[in-house]
Amino acid sequence: MSRFFLPLNTGFGALYLSVFLLSVNGLFARSIELDSTSITQLRSVIAGGAIIALCLLQKRSLLVAPRSLLVVYCLGILLGLHWVTYFQAMQSSSVAVGILALFTHPVFTVLLEPIFQGRRPEGKDLLAALVVAGGITIMVSAQLGGSDQLSAEQIRTGVFWGVGSALLFAFRNTAQKYWLHHVPSTSLMFHQVLVVALMLAAFTDWSAVSGMAPINWLLLLLLGVFCTAGAHTFVSVALKNLPAKTVALISCLQPVLAALFAWLILAEKPAIQVLLGGAIIVAVAAFESRTHHRSE
């Protein structure tokens, strides 16, 4: 068991902590009475403030070398587009379709990472990515199969936006690992959420924001500090220490944990398909953890 509870500087500790924090995103977002674009913009502002506060306490600089700044901001734009297209996938179809489409990103990552490394993809990595995709499909099959409210067009639209979001996420993470490995994780995340906040400011429903109840501000604060600043900074730490494909495959534990939290907190009992698909994903995550640990 100790292999799954490693210090943050090993990569695995940061990765599993990020998976935990990202898996509770939906619990906060579902309760905040704002549209997805406004939530994304505000969570980015709050995340930026949290990172500034942390760096002031630690007396660390957030400056990035000018030669890296353009790449940091470009990848920040990709992160913002990933968030927006993921929400669009769920809004135009369903949460199940959005999750299924988004978690094709391990397949993209397995295909992209060898390009950055100048080699061919390994068969075992492709197999692991396909097994994970199968697990995600099984998880959401209960909702997809039992939905009479979605048309074929809605499902196609949701898949289009979700797969686009997955490709953006896979490219951003892989490029960040190989192009920005020398930039501190907190600096990376600060400048990227800054770009997202500026990019979405014009599309935010400020009238709705001004009339929000205090509980919504509390939820936004938790979402911005822990599930945005904290979670994505830990992802950056993991990418510095682990292969991008390992990060992508283990990150697929998110819908498994999300289903568990929905069961424990919202009393949404998981279907047998959710349990079966989740077990497959957990098995792949455990395999990736053991494989990489042995290779070190």
C-alpha positions as CSV (number, residue, x, y, z in Angstrom):
1,M,0.0,0.0,0.0
2,S,2.9,2.4,0.6
3,R,3.4,2.6,-3.1
4,F,0.1,4.4,-3.5
5,F,0.8,7.0,-0.8
6,L,4.1,8.5,-1.8
7,P,5.5,12.0,-1.1
8,L,4.4,14.8,-3.4
9,N,7.9,15.2,-4.9
10,T,7.8,11.6,-6.3
11,G,5.0,12.5,-8.6
12,F,2.5,9.8,-7.5
13,G,1.6,11.6,-4.3
14,A,0.8,14.8,-6.3
15,L,-1.0,12.8,-8.9
16,Y,-3.4,11.0,-6.6
17,L,-4.1,14.1,-4.6
18,S,-4.9,16.0,-7.8
19,V,-7.2,13.1,-8.9
20,F,-9.0,13.4,-5.5
21,L,-9.5,17.1,-5.7
22,L,-10.6,17.1,-9.4
23,S,-13.1,14.3,-8.7
24,V,-15.1,16.6,-6.3
25,N,-15.3,19.4,-8.9
26,G,-18.8,18.4,-9.9
27,L,-20.1,18.4,-6.3
28,F,-19.2,22.1,-6.1
29,A,-20.1,23.1,-9.6
30,R,-23.6,21.6,-9.5
31,S,-24.5,23.7,-6.5
32,I,-23.3,27.1,-7.7
33,E,-26.0,29.1,-9.4
34,L,-24.1,30.4,-12.3
35,D,-23.5,29.3,-15.9
36,S,-20.4,27.3,-16.6
37,T,-18.4,30.1,-18.3
38,S,-18.9,32.4,-15.3
39,I,-17.9,29.7,-12.9
40,T,-14.8,28.9,-14.9
41,Q,-13.8,32.6,-15.0
42,L,-14.4,33.2,-11.3
43,R,-12.6,30.0,-10.2
44,S,-9.6,31.1,-12.3
45,V,-9.5,34.5,-10.5
46,I,-9.8,32.9,-7.1
47,A,-7.2,30.3,-8.0
48,G,-4.8,33.0,-9.1
49,G,-5.3,34.8,-5.8
50,A,-4.7,31.7,-3.9
51,I,-1.4,31.0,-5.7
52,I,-0.3,34.6,-5.1
53,A,-1.0,34.2,-1.4
54,L,0.9,30.9,-1.2
55,C,3.9,32.4,-3.0
56,L,4.0,35.5,-0.7
57,L,4.0,33.2,2.3
58,Q,6.8,31.1,0.9
59,K,8.6,34.2,-0.5
60,R,8.7,32.6,-3.9
61,S,8.6,34.4,-7.2
62,L,6.0,33.9,-9.9
63,L,8.1,35.4,-12.6
64,V,8.7,33.3,-15.8
65,A,11.6,33.8,-18.2
66,P,10.5,35.9,-21.2
67,R,11.6,33.1,-23.6
68,S,9.0,30.7,-21.9
69,L,6.2,33.2,-21.4
70,L,4.6,32.9,-24.8
71,V,4.4,29.1,-24.6
72,V,3.0,29.3,-21.0
73,Y,0.2,31.6,-22.1
74,C,-0.6,29.6,-25.3
75,L,-0.9,26.5,-23.2
76,G,-3.0,28.5,-20.7
77,I,-5.4,29.3,-23.6
78,L,-5.6,25.6,-24.4
79,L,-6.5,24.9,-20.7
80,G,-9.3,27.5,-20.8
81,L,-10.6,26.1,-24.1
82,H,-10.5,22.6,-22.6
83,W,-12.6,23.7,-19.6
84,V,-15.1,25.5,-21.8
85,T,-15.5,22.7,-24.4
86,Y,-15.9,20.2,-21.6
87,F,-18.8,22.1,-20.1
88,Q,-20.2,22.6,-23.6
89,A,-20.1,18.8,-24.1
90,M,-22.1,18.2,-21.0
91,Q,-24.6,21.1,-21.6
92,S,-25.3,20.1,-25.2
93,S,-25.8,16.4,-24.3
94,S,-25.4,15.0,-20.8
95,V,-22.8,14.6,-18.1
96,A,-22.4,10.9,-19.1
97,V,-21.7,11.7,-22.7
98,G,-19.3,14.5,-21.7
99,I,-17.3,12.3,-19.3
100,L,-17.2,9.5,-21.9
101,A,-15.8,11.8,-24.6
102,L,-13.4,13.6,-22.3
103,F,-11.7,10.5,-21.0
104,T,-10.5,9.6,-24.5
105,H,-7.6,11.9,-23.6
106,P,-5.4,9.0,-22.4
107,V,-5.6,7.5,-25.9
108,F,-4.5,10.9,-27.4
109,T,-1.8,11.2,-24.8
110,V,-0.4,7.7,-25.5
111,L,-0.3,8.7,-29.2
112,L,1.1,12.2,-28.6
113,E,3.9,11.6,-26.1
114,P,6.0,9.4,-28.4
115,I,5.9,12.3,-31.0
116,F,7.5,14.6,-28.4
117,Q,10.0,11.8,-27.6
118,G,10.8,10.9,-31.2
119,R,9.7,7.3,-30.9
120,R,6.8,5.0,-31.7
121,P,4.0,4.3,-29.2
122,E,4.4,1.0,-27.2
123,G,1.8,-1.7,-27.6
124,K,1.2,-2.0,-23.9
125,D,0.5,1.7,-23.6
126,L,-2.0,1.6,-26.4
127,L,-3.7,-1.5,-24.8
128,A,-3.9,0.2,-21.4
129,A,-5.4,3.3,-23.0
130,L,-8.0,1.2,-24.8
131,V,-8.8,-0.7,-21.7
132,V,-9.4,2.6,-19.8
133,A,-11.6,3.8,-22.6
134,G,-13.6,0.6,-22.3
135,G,-13.9,1.1,-18.6
136,I,-15.3,4.6,-19.0
137,T,-17.7,3.4,-21.7
138,I,-19.0,0.7,-19.3
139,M,-19.3,3.2,-16.5
140,V,-21.6,5.6,-18.4
141,S,-23.5,2.9,-20.4
142,A,-26.2,2.7,-17.8
143,Q,-27.0,6.4,-18.2
144,L,-26.6,6.4,-22.0
145,G,-28.7,3.3,-22.5
146,G,-31.5,4.5,-20.2
147,S,-31.8,8.0,-21.6
148,D,-34.9,8.7,-23.7
149,Q,-34.3,12.4,-23.6
150,L,-31.2,12.5,-25.8
151,S,-31.4,12.5,-29.6
152,A,-28.7,11.1,-31.8
153,E,-27.8,14.6,-32.8
154,Q,-27.3,15.7,-29.1
155,I,-25.1,12.7,-28.5
156,R,-23.0,13.4,-31.6
157,T,-22.7,17.1,-30.6
158,G,-21.7,16.1,-27.0
159,V,-19.1,13.7,-28.3
160,F,-17.7,16.3,-30.8
161,W,-17.1,18.8,-28.0
162,G,-15.9,16.2,-25.5
163,V,-13.4,14.7,-27.8
164,G,-12.2,18.2,-28.8
165,S,-11.8,18.9,-25.1
166,A,-9.8,15.7,-24.6
167,L,-7.5,16.5,-27.5
168,L,-6.8,20.0,-26.1
169,F,-6.2,18.6,-22.6
170,A,-3.8,15.9,-23.9
171,F,-1.8,18.3,-26.0
172,R,-1.6,20.9,-23.2
173,N,-0.4,18.4,-20.7
174,T,2.1,16.7,-22.9
175,A,3.5,19.9,-24.3
176,Q,3.8,21.3,-20.8
177,K,5.8,18.3,-19.7
178,Y,8.3,18.5,-22.5
179,W,8.4,22.3,-23.3
180,L,8.1,23.8,-19.8
181,H,9.7,21.3,-17.4
182,H,12.1,24.0,-16.2
183,V,9.2,26.3,-15.1
184,P,8.1,26.0,-11.4
185,S,4.6,24.4,-11.1
186,T,3.1,27.3,-9.2
187,S,4.3,29.8,-11.7
188,L,2.9,27.7,-14.6
189,M,-0.5,27.5,-13.0
190,F,-0.7,31.2,-12.0
191,H,0.0,32.5,-15.5
192,Q,-2.3,29.9,-17.0
193,V,-5.3,30.7,-14.8
194,L,-4.6,34.4,-15.4
195,V,-5.0,33.9,-19.1
196,V,-8.2,31.9,-18.6
197,A,-9.6,34.7,-16.3
198,L,-8.8,37.4,-18.9
199,M,-10.1,35.3,-21.8
200,L,-13.5,34.6,-20.3
201,A,-14.1,38.0,-18.6
202,A,-16.1,39.3,-21.5
203,F,-18.4,36.3,-21.5
204,T,-19.1,36.2,-17.8
205,D,-22.7,37.0,-16.5
206,W,-21.7,39.8,-14.2
207,S,-25.3,40.7,-13.3
208,A,-25.8,37.2,-12.0
209,V,-22.5,37.3,-10.2
210,S,-23.4,40.5,-8.4
211,G,-26.6,39.0,-7.0
212,M,-25.1,35.7,-5.8
213,A,-25.9,34.4,-2.4
214,P,-23.1,34.1,0.2
215,I,-23.1,30.3,0.0
216,N,-22.3,30.4,-3.7
217,W,-19.3,32.6,-2.9
218,L,-18.1,30.0,-0.3
219,L,-18.5,27.2,-2.8
220,L,-16.6,29.2,-5.5
221,L,-13.8,29.9,-3.0
222,L,-13.5,26.2,-2.2
223,L,-13.6,25.3,-5.9
224,G,-11.0,28.0,-6.9
225,V,-8.5,27.3,-4.1
226,F,-8.6,23.5,-3.7
227,C,-10.1,22.1,-6.9
228,T,-8.4,24.6,-9.3
229,A,-5.2,26.1,-7.9
230,G,-4.4,23.1,-5.8
231,A,-5.5,20.3,-8.1
232,H,-3.9,21.7,-11.3
233,T,-0.7,22.7,-9.5
234,F,-0.4,19.0,-8.4
235,V,-1.0,17.9,-11.9
236,S,1.9,20.1,-13.0
237,V,4.1,18.5,-10.3
238,A,3.1,15.0,-11.4
239,L,3.9,15.9,-15.1
240,K,7.4,16.9,-14.1
241,N,8.1,13.5,-12.4
242,L,6.0,11.0,-14.4
243,P,5.4,10.2,-18.1
244,A,2.4,12.0,-19.5
245,K,0.7,8.8,-20.4
246,T,0.9,7.6,-16.8
247,V,-0.6,10.8,-15.6
248,A,-3.4,10.5,-18.1
249,L,-4.2,6.8,-17.4
250,I,-4.3,7.2,-13.6
251,S,-6.3,10.5,-14.0
252,C,-9.1,8.3,-15.2
253,L,-9.8,7.4,-11.6
254,Q,-11.6,10.8,-11.5
255,P,-15.0,9.5,-12.6
256,V,-14.6,6.5,-10.3
257,L,-14.1,8.7,-7.3
258,A,-16.8,11.1,-8.6
259,A,-19.3,8.2,-8.6
260,L,-18.2,7.2,-5.1
261,F,-18.7,10.7,-3.7
262,A,-22.1,11.0,-5.4
263,W,-23.0,7.8,-3.7
264,L,-21.8,8.8,-0.3
265,I,-22.8,12.5,-0.3
266,L,-25.7,12.7,-2.8
267,A,-27.1,9.2,-2.1
268,E,-26.8,8.4,-5.9
269,K,-26.4,4.6,-5.8
270,P,-24.1,3.5,-8.6
271,A,-25.3,1.0,-11.1
272,I,-23.5,-2.3,-11.7
273,Q,-22.0,-0.9,-14.9
274,V,-20.4,1.9,-12.8
275,L,-18.9,-0.6,-10.4
276,L,-17.6,-2.8,-13.2
277,G,-16.1,0.0,-15.3
278,G,-14.6,1.5,-12.1
279,A,-12.9,-1.7,-11.2
280,I,-11.3,-1.9,-14.7
281,I,-10.0,1.7,-14.4
282,V,-8.7,1.1,-10.8
283,A,-6.9,-2.0,-12.1
284,V,-5.2,-0.1,-14.9
285,A,-4.2,2.7,-12.5
286,A,-2.7,0.1,-10.1
287,F,-0.8,-1.5,-13.0
288,E,0.6,1.8,-14.1
289,S,1.7,2.7,-10.6
290,R,3.5,-0.7,-10.1
291,T,5.1,-0.6,-13.6
292,H,6.5,2.8,-13.2
293,H,7.7,2.2,-9.6
294,R,9.6,-0.9,-10.7
295,S,11.2,0.9,-13.6
296,E,12.7,3.6,-11.4
